[in-house]
Amino acid sequence: MPSIDQIIVWVVVGLLGGTVAGFLTTRRRKGHGFLRNLAVGLVGALVGGFLFGALNLFPELARIAISLRDVVAAVVGSLLVLLGLWLWQRTK
């Protein structure tokens, strides 16, 4: 069971990752909006964290509590989630 500290870190990193991914995909300052950025960022942080851990990408960045690796993984994961949403919407 994750601690409250870990959950807060996930929310902060997820929001940051989702906001950056939203900005990269929409070119608007607010991205997709606060709640959607947060949701995409949290899911993206999980996807990116899993991929970066499984592929052992940038292991030296993981030494910091909130590491640059976490933020990069959240952005990459968020972009993958947005790509999946875009593909899903195109097939509808």
N, CA, C and O atoms as CSV, one atom per row, in Angstrom:
chain,resi,resn,atom,element,x,y,z
A,1,MET,N,N,0.853,-1.185,0.000
A,1,MET,CA,C,0.000,0.000,0.000
A,1,MET,C,C,0.895,1.242,0.000
A,1,MET,O,O,1.750,1.386,0.873
A,2,PRO,N,N,0.704,2.140,-0.972
A,2,PRO,CA,C,1.537,3.342,-1.032
A,2,PRO,C,C,1.224,4.297,0.121
A,2,PRO,O,O,0.093,4.377,0.602
A,3,SER,N,N,2.251,5.008,0.540
A,3,SER,CA,C,2.072,5.991,1.606
A,3,SER,C,C,1.476,7.267,1.023
A,3,SER,O,O,1.433,7.445,-0.194
A,4,ILE,N,N,1.017,8.150,1.903
A,4,ILE,CA,C,0.438,9.423,1.470
A,4,ILE,C,C,1.497,10.258,0.757
A,4,ILE,O,O,1.179,10.996,-0.175
A,5,ASP,N,N,2.756,10.148,1.190
A,5,ASP,CA,C,3.838,10.882,0.536
A,5,ASP,C,C,4.011,10.430,-0.910
A,5,ASP,O,O,4.199,11.258,-1.802
A,6,GLN,N,N,3.948,9.128,-1.144
A,6,GLN,CA,C,4.087,8.613,-2.498
A,6,GLN,C,C,2.927,9.052,-3.382
A,6,GLN,O,O,3.124,9.369,-4.555
A,7,ILE,N,N,1.738,9.071,-2.833
A,7,ILE,CA,C,0.570,9.505,-3.603
A,7,ILE,C,C,0.701,10.975,-3.986
A,7,ILE,O,O,0.376,11.353,-5.112
A,8,ILE,N,N,1.171,11.799,-3.069
A,8,ILE,CA,C,1.369,13.224,-3.364
A,8,ILE,C,C,2.411,13.395,-4.464
A,8,ILE,O,O,2.234,14.212,-5.368
A,9,VAL,N,N,3.493,12.630,-4.390
A,9,VAL,CA,C,4.525,12.690,-5.427
A,9,VAL,C,C,3.943,12.274,-6.774
A,9,VAL,O,O,4.217,12.918,-7.787
A,10,TRP,N,N,3.144,11.209,-6.802
A,10,TRP,CA,C,2.523,10.759,-8.055
A,10,TRP,C,C,1.625,11.842,-8.634
A,10,TRP,O,O,1.630,12.064,-9.844
A,11,VAL,N,N,0.852,12.519,-7.788
A,11,VAL,CA,C,-0.045,13.575,-8.267
A,11,VAL,C,C,0.765,14.732,-8.844
A,11,VAL,O,O,0.440,15.240,-9.917
A,12,VAL,N,N,1.812,15.149,-8.143
A,12,VAL,CA,C,2.624,16.276,-8.608
A,12,VAL,C,C,3.339,15.922,-9.916
A,12,VAL,O,O,3.295,16.690,-10.877
A,13,VAL,N,N,3.987,14.774,-9.949
A,13,VAL,CA,C,4.706,14.354,-11.156
A,13,VAL,C,C,3.720,14.107,-12.299
A,13,VAL,O,O,3.989,14.475,-13.442
A,14,GLY,N,N,2.591,13.492,-11.994
A,14,GLY,CA,C,1.578,13.254,-13.015
A,14,GLY,C,C,1.019,14.530,-13.594
A,14,GLY,O,O,0.844,14.636,-14.808
A,15,LEU,N,N,0.734,15.504,-12.743
A,15,LEU,CA,C,0.215,16.784,-13.223
A,15,LEU,C,C,1.259,17.487,-14.083
A,15,LEU,O,O,0.929,18.053,-15.125
A,16,LEU,N,N,2.499,17.454,-13.654
A,16,LEU,CA,C,3.565,18.072,-14.431
A,16,LEU,C,C,3.723,17.374,-15.783
A,16,LEU,O,O,3.811,18.033,-16.819
A,17,GLY,N,N,3.758,16.047,-15.769
A,17,GLY,CA,C,3.893,15.293,-17.016
A,17,GLY,C,C,2.715,15.493,-17.949
A,17,GLY,O,O,2.898,15.660,-19.155
A,18,GLY,N,N,1.499,15.478,-17.400
A,18,GLY,CA,C,0.306,15.688,-18.213
A,18,GLY,C,C,0.236,17.087,-18.791
A,18,GLY,O,O,-0.210,17.267,-19.924
A,19,THR,N,N,0.672,18.077,-18.030
A,19,THR,CA,C,0.666,19.452,-18.504
A,19,THR,C,C,1.664,19.638,-19.643
A,19,THR,O,O,1.353,20.276,-20.648
A,20,VAL,N,N,2.854,19.085,-19.484
A,20,VAL,CA,C,3.861,19.179,-20.547
A,20,VAL,C,C,3.372,18.454,-21.800
A,20,VAL,O,O,3.493,18.976,-22.909
A,21,ALA,N,N,2.819,17.251,-21.625
A,21,ALA,CA,C,2.298,16.503,-22.776
A,21,ALA,C,C,1.137,17.248,-23.428
A,21,ALA,O,O,1.044,17.285,-24.655
A,22,GLY,N,N,0.253,17.840,-22.630
A,22,GLY,CA,C,-0.851,18.624,-23.178
A,22,GLY,C,C,-0.366,19.832,-23.954
A,22,GLY,O,O,-0.911,20.162,-25.008
A,23,PHE,N,N,0.661,20.493,-23.432
A,23,PHE,CA,C,1.232,21.635,-24.136
A,23,PHE,C,C,1.874,21.198,-25.451
A,23,PHE,O,O,1.726,21.872,-26.471
A,24,LEU,N,N,2.580,20.079,-25.427
A,24,LEU,CA,C,3.236,19.595,-26.636
A,24,LEU,C,C,2.239,19.187,-27.718
A,24,LEU,O,O,2.526,19.320,-28.908
A,25,THR,N,N,1.077,18.696,-27.315
A,25,THR,CA,C,0.110,18.224,-28.298
A,25,THR,C,C,-0.892,19.291,-28.733
A,25,THR,O,O,-1.448,19.195,-29.827
A,26,THR,N,N,-1.133,20.306,-27.901
A,26,THR,CA,C,-2.131,21.325,-28.260
A,26,THR,C,C,-1.525,22.690,-28.563
A,26,THR,O,O,-2.169,23.522,-29.202
A,27,ARG,N,N,-0.309,22.928,-28.119
A,27,ARG,CA,C,0.375,24.216,-28.266
A,27,ARG,C,C,-0.362,25.336,-27.521
A,27,ARG,O,O,-0.172,26.515,-27.819
A,28,ARG,N,N,-1.199,24.960,-26.556
A,28,ARG,CA,C,-1.892,25.947,-25.718
A,28,ARG,C,C,-1.286,25.906,-24.323
A,28,ARG,O,O,-0.832,24.858,-23.864
A,29,ARG,N,N,-1.283,27.038,-23.663
A,29,ARG,CA,C,-0.681,27.134,-22.340
A,29,ARG,C,C,-1.344,26.198,-21.332
A,29,ARG,O,O,-0.655,25.618,-20.493
A,30,LYS,N,N,-2.664,26.040,-21.395
A,30,LYS,CA,C,-3.379,25.195,-20.440
A,30,LYS,C,C,-3.417,23.733,-20.847
A,30,LYS,O,O,-3.908,22.907,-20.077
A,31,GLY,N,N,-2.920,23.380,-22.018
A,31,GLY,CA,C,-2.975,21.993,-22.461
A,31,GLY,C,C,-4.413,21.571,-22.689
A,31,GLY,O,O,-5.138,22.197,-23.463
A,32,HIS,N,N,-4.825,20.505,-22.012
A,32,HIS,CA,C,-6.185,19.985,-22.152
A,32,HIS,C,C,-7.084,20.410,-20.997
A,32,HIS,O,O,-8.246,20.006,-20.945
A,33,GLY,N,N,-6.580,21.202,-20.087
A,33,GLY,CA,C,-7.329,21.597,-18.904
A,33,GLY,C,C,-6.806,20.853,-17.682
A,33,GLY,O,O,-6.204,19.786,-17.806
A,34,PHE,N,N,-7.035,21.412,-16.517
A,34,PHE,CA,C,-6.442,20.899,-15.276
A,34,PHE,C,C,-6.771,19.429,-15.023
A,34,PHE,O,O,-5.863,18.622,-14.821
A,35,LEU,N,N,-8.041,19.075,-15.030
A,35,LEU,CA,C,-8.417,17.695,-14.674
A,35,LEU,C,C,-7.952,16.675,-15.713
A,35,LEU,O,O,-7.485,15.594,-15.356
A,36,ARG,N,N,-8.079,17.013,-16.988
A,36,ARG,CA,C,-7.630,16.069,-18.016
A,36,ARG,C,C,-6.105,15.949,-18.005
A,36,ARG,O,O,-5.576,14.851,-18.179
A,37,ASN,N,N,-5.389,17.063,-17.804
A,37,ASN,CA,C,-3.933,16.998,-17.678
A,37,ASN,C,C,-3.540,16.100,-16.508
A,37,ASN,O,O,-2.616,15.294,-16.618
A,38,LEU,N,N,-4.248,16.244,-15.384
A,38,LEU,CA,C,-3.955,15.432,-14.211
A,38,LEU,C,C,-4.218,13.957,-14.495
A,38,LEU,O,O,-3.384,13.107,-14.181
A,39,ALA,N,N,-5.366,13.648,-15.086
A,39,ALA,CA,C,-5.704,12.257,-15.374
A,39,ALA,C,C,-4.724,11.640,-16.367
A,39,ALA,O,O,-4.227,10.535,-16.153
A,40,VAL,N,N,-4.451,12.356,-17.449
A,40,VAL,CA,C,-3.513,11.850,-18.450
A,40,VAL,C,C,-2.118,11.720,-17.840
A,40,VAL,O,O,-1.401,10.758,-18.116
A,41,GLY,N,N,-1.743,12.677,-17.023
A,41,GLY,CA,C,-0.427,12.631,-16.378
A,41,GLY,C,C,-0.279,11.470,-15.414
A,41,GLY,O,O,0.771,10.829,-15.378
A,42,LEU,N,N,-1.315,11.186,-14.627
A,42,LEU,CA,C,-1.245,10.066,-13.685
A,42,LEU,C,C,-1.154,8.734,-14.423
A,42,LEU,O,O,-0.332,7.884,-14.083
A,43,VAL,N,N,-1.997,8.561,-15.427
A,43,VAL,CA,C,-1.935,7.327,-16.213
A,43,VAL,C,C,-0.607,7.263,-16.965
A,43,VAL,O,O,0.023,6.209,-17.041
A,44,GLY,N,N,-0.193,8.392,-17.516
A,44,GLY,CA,C,1.084,8.453,-18.219
A,44,GLY,C,C,2.264,8.166,-17.312
A,44,GLY,O,O,3.225,7.523,-17.733
A,45,ALA,N,N,2.205,8.635,-16.068
A,45,ALA,CA,C,3.284,8.356,-15.121
A,45,ALA,C,C,3.363,6.866,-14.829
A,45,ALA,O,O,4.456,6.315,-14.699
A,46,LEU,N,N,2.214,6.212,-14.724
A,46,LEU,CA,C,2.219,4.763,-14.507
A,46,LEU,C,C,2.775,4.032,-15.727
A,46,LEU,O,O,3.613,3.140,-15.591
A,47,VAL,N,N,2.307,4.413,-16.923
A,47,VAL,CA,C,2.785,3.774,-18.156
A,47,VAL,C,C,4.276,4.041,-18.345
A,47,VAL,O,O,5.051,3.115,-18.585
A,48,GLY,N,N,4.669,5.293,-18.237
A,48,GLY,CA,C,6.080,5.645,-18.415
A,48,GLY,C,C,6.976,5.042,-17.350
A,48,GLY,O,O,8.074,4.577,-17.654
A,49,GLY,N,N,6.519,5.044,-16.099
A,49,GLY,CA,C,7.306,4.442,-15.022
A,49,GLY,C,C,7.509,2.960,-15.234
A,49,GLY,O,O,8.595,2.435,-14.990
A,50,PHE,N,N,6.460,2.276,-15.692
A,50,PHE,CA,C,6.577,0.851,-15.978
A,50,PHE,C,C,7.561,0.606,-17.127
A,50,PHE,O,O,8.435,-0.255,-17.027
A,51,LEU,N,N,7.412,1.367,-18.217
A,51,LEU,CA,C,8.289,1.186,-19.372
A,51,LEU,C,C,9.742,1.520,-19.044
A,51,LEU,O,O,10.646,0.769,-19.409
A,52,PHE,N,N,9.971,2.632,-18.362
A,52,PHE,CA,C,11.332,3.025,-18.030
A,52,PHE,C,C,11.978,2.026,-17.070
A,52,PHE,O,O,13.174,1.753,-17.168
A,53,GLY,N,N,11.185,1.482,-16.141
A,53,GLY,CA,C,11.718,0.469,-15.231
A,53,GLY,C,C,11.988,-0.841,-15.936
A,53,GLY,O,O,13.021,-1.469,-15.709
A,54,ALA,N,N,11.059,-1.264,-16.800
A,54,ALA,CA,C,11.205,-2.540,-17.509
A,54,ALA,C,C,12.362,-2.500,-18.501
A,54,ALA,O,O,13.077,-3.488,-18.672
A,55,LEU,N,N,12.542,-1.352,-19.152
A,55,LEU,CA,C,13.607,-1.223,-20.143
A,55,LEU,C,C,14.908,-0.678,-19.548
A,55,LEU,O,O,15.907,-0.528,-20.252
A,56,ASN,N,N,14.885,-0.385,-18.247
A,56,ASN,CA,C,16.050,0.136,-17.522
A,56,ASN,C,C,16.615,1.391,-18.190
A,56,ASN,O,O,17.824,1.522,-18.376
A,57,LEU,N,N,15.709,2.311,-18.547
A,57,LEU,CA,C,16.118,3.559,-19.176
A,57,LEU,C,C,16.506,4.588,-18.120
A,57,LEU,O,O,15.780,4.775,-17.143
A,58,PHE,N,N,17.616,5.240,-18.301
A,58,PHE,CA,C,18.113,6.300,-17.424
A,58,PHE,C,C,18.119,5.911,-15.943
A,58,PHE,O,O,17.569,6.649,-15.126
A,59,PRO,N,N,18.720,4.779,-15.570
A,59,PRO,CA,C,18.691,4.371,-14.163
A,59,PRO,C,C,19.422,5.348,-13.240
A,59,PRO,O,O,19.111,5.419,-12.051
A,60,GLU,N,N,20.388,6.101,-13.772
A,60,GLU,CA,C,21.131,7.047,-12.937
A,60,GLU,C,C,20.269,8.224,-12.494
A,60,GLU,O,O,20.610,8.902,-11.524
A,61,LEU,N,N,19.155,8.481,-13.187
A,61,LEU,CA,C,18.272,9.587,-12.806
A,61,LEU,C,C,17.346,9.228,-11.652
A,61,LEU,O,O,16.695,10.109,-11.092
A,62,ALA,N,N,17.275,7.963,-11.289
A,62,ALA,CA,C,16.340,7.511,-10.258
A,62,ALA,C,C,16.873,7.725,-8.842
A,62,ALA,O,O,16.195,7.354,-7.884
A,63,ARG,N,N,18.041,8.298,-8.677
A,63,ARG,CA,C,18.630,8.479,-7.345
A,63,ARG,C,C,17.970,9.586,-6.528
A,63,ARG,O,O,18.127,9.623,-5.308
A,64,ILE,N,N,17.243,10.476,-7.170
A,64,ILE,CA,C,16.610,11.605,-6.492
A,64,ILE,C,C,15.174,11.214,-6.156
A,64,ILE,O,O,14.547,10.473,-6.914
A,65,ALA,N,N,14.635,11.705,-5.019
A,65,ALA,CA,C,13.289,11.331,-4.584
A,65,ALA,C,C,12.251,11.616,-5.674
A,65,ALA,O,O,11.532,10.707,-6.090
A,66,ILE,N,N,12.167,12.835,-6.129
A,66,ILE,CA,C,11.365,13.161,-7.309
A,66,ILE,C,C,12.403,13.420,-8.386
A,66,ILE,O,O,12.962,14.512,-8.490
A,67,SER,N,N,12.642,12.409,-9.168
A,67,SER,CA,C,13.759,12.482,-10.098
A,67,SER,C,C,13.325,13.011,-11.454
A,67,SER,O,O,12.145,13.016,-11.805
A,68,LEU,N,N,14.310,13.447,-12.186
A,68,LEU,CA,C,14.075,13.863,-13.556
A,68,LEU,C,C,13.560,12.687,-14.375
A,68,LEU,O,O,12.770,12.870,-15.301
A,69,ARG,N,N,13.999,11.494,-14.041
A,69,ARG,CA,C,13.523,10.286,-14.730
A,69,ARG,C,C,12.016,10.143,-14.551
A,69,ARG,O,O,11.316,9.782,-15.497
A,70,ASP,N,N,11.505,10.420,-13.352
A,70,ASP,CA,C,10.063,10.327,-13.103
A,70,ASP,C,C,9.290,11.304,-13.984
A,70,ASP,O,O,8.256,10.952,-14.552
A,71,VAL,N,N,9.789,12.516,-14.096
A,71,VAL,CA,C,9.102,13.528,-14.895
A,71,VAL,C,C,9.162,13.159,-16.379
A,71,VAL,O,O,8.157,13.242,-17.084
A,72,VAL,N,N,10.348,12.750,-16.849
A,72,VAL,CA,C,10.489,12.351,-18.252
A,72,VAL,C,C,9.597,11.150,-18.547
A,72,VAL,O,O,8.934,11.108,-19.584
A,73,ALA,N,N,9.577,10.175,-17.643
A,73,ALA,CA,C,8.731,8.995,-17.831
A,73,ALA,C,C,7.258,9.389,-17.852
A,73,ALA,O,O,6.483,8.834,-18.631
A,74,ALA,N,N,6.864,10.337,-17.008
A,74,ALA,CA,C,5.465,10.789,-16.987
A,74,ALA,C,C,5.099,11.488,-18.286
A,74,ALA,O,O,3.996,11.299,-18.798
A,75,VAL,N,N,6.008,12.293,-18.827
A,75,VAL,CA,C,5.734,12.984,-20.092
A,75,VAL,C,C,5.628,11.973,-21.231
A,75,VAL,O,O,4.694,12.029,-22.031
A,76,VAL,N,N,6.590,11.046,-21.303
A,76,VAL,CA,C,6.554,10.033,-22.365
A,76,VAL,C,C,5.301,9.168,-22.234
A,76,VAL,O,O,4.617,8.908,-23.223
A,77,GLY,N,N,5.004,8.727,-21.024
A,77,GLY,CA,C,3.802,7.932,-20.808
A,77,GLY,C,C,2.534,8.699,-21.148
A,77,GLY,O,O,1.601,8.133,-21.718
A,78,SER,N,N,2.493,9.984,-20.803
A,78,SER,CA,C,1.329,10.818,-21.117
A,78,SER,C,C,1.157,10.972,-22.619
A,78,SER,O,O,0.037,10.937,-23.128
A,79,LEU,N,N,2.264,11.143,-23.326
A,79,LEU,CA,C,2.181,11.227,-24.781
A,79,LEU,C,C,1.668,9.920,-25.381
A,79,LEU,O,O,0.898,9.938,-26.341
A,80,LEU,N,N,2.093,8.783,-24.818
A,80,LEU,CA,C,1.591,7.490,-25.288
A,80,LEU,C,C,0.097,7.335,-25.005
A,80,LEU,O,O,-0.644,6.809,-25.836
A,81,VAL,N,N,-0.340,7.788,-23.840
A,81,VAL,CA,C,-1.767,7.731,-23.500
A,81,VAL,C,C,-2.567,8.625,-24.443
A,81,VAL,O,O,-3.627,8.224,-24.924
A,82,LEU,N,N,-2.068,9.837,-24.713
A,82,LEU,CA,C,-2.762,10.729,-25.641
A,82,LEU,C,C,-2.792,10.143,-27.052
A,82,LEU,O,O,-3.785,10.297,-27.763
A,83,LEU,N,N,-1.719,9.478,-27.461
A,83,LEU,CA,C,-1.707,8.809,-28.761
A,83,LEU,C,C,-2.756,7.700,-28.801
A,83,LEU,O,O,-3.468,7.551,-29.794
A,84,GLY,N,N,-2.848,6.929,-27.730
A,84,GLY,CA,C,-3.859,5.877,-27.653
A,84,GLY,C,C,-5.267,6.441,-27.701
A,84,GLY,O,O,-6.129,5.887,-28.383
A,85,LEU,N,N,-5.517,7.535,-26.988
A,85,LEU,CA,C,-6.834,8.183,-27.029
A,85,LEU,C,C,-7.147,8.712,-28.420
A,85,LEU,O,O,-8.275,8.590,-28.898
A,86,TRP,N,N,-6.154,9.297,-29.064
A,86,TRP,CA,C,-6.347,9.822,-30.408
A,86,TRP,C,C,-6.681,8.700,-31.385
A,86,TRP,O,O,-7.598,8.831,-32.196
A,87,LEU,N,N,-5.936,7.593,-31.308
A,87,LEU,CA,C,-6.206,6.447,-32.186
A,87,LEU,C,C,-7.600,5.865,-31.913
A,87,LEU,O,O,-8.321,5.502,-32.843
A,88,TRP,N,N,-7.964,5.781,-30.646
A,88,TRP,CA,C,-9.276,5.243,-30.277
A,88,TRP,C,C,-10.394,6.128,-30.825
A,88,TRP,O,O,-11.394,5.620,-31.332
A,89,GLN,N,N,-10.232,7.450,-30.726
A,89,GLN,CA,C,-11.244,8.367,-31.228
A,89,GLN,C,C,-11.349,8.334,-32.744
A,89,GLN,O,O,-12.434,8.535,-33.290
A,90,ARG,N,N,-10.247,8.086,-33.431
A,90,ARG,CA,C,-10.272,8.017,-34.892
A,90,ARG,C,C,-11.001,6.779,-35.401
A,90,ARG,O,O,-11.561,6.790,-36.497
A,91,THR,N,N,-10.994,5.705,-34.601
A,91,THR,CA,C,-11.650,4.472,-35.044
A,91,THR,C,C,-13.138,4.475,-34.733
A,91,THR,O,O,-13.869,3.606,-35.208
A,92,LYS,N,N,-13.592,5.429,-33.949
A,92,LYS,CA,C,-15.022,5.503,-33.600
A,92,LYS,C,C,-15.846,6.001,-34.743
A,92,LYS,O,O,-17.065,6.123,-34.619
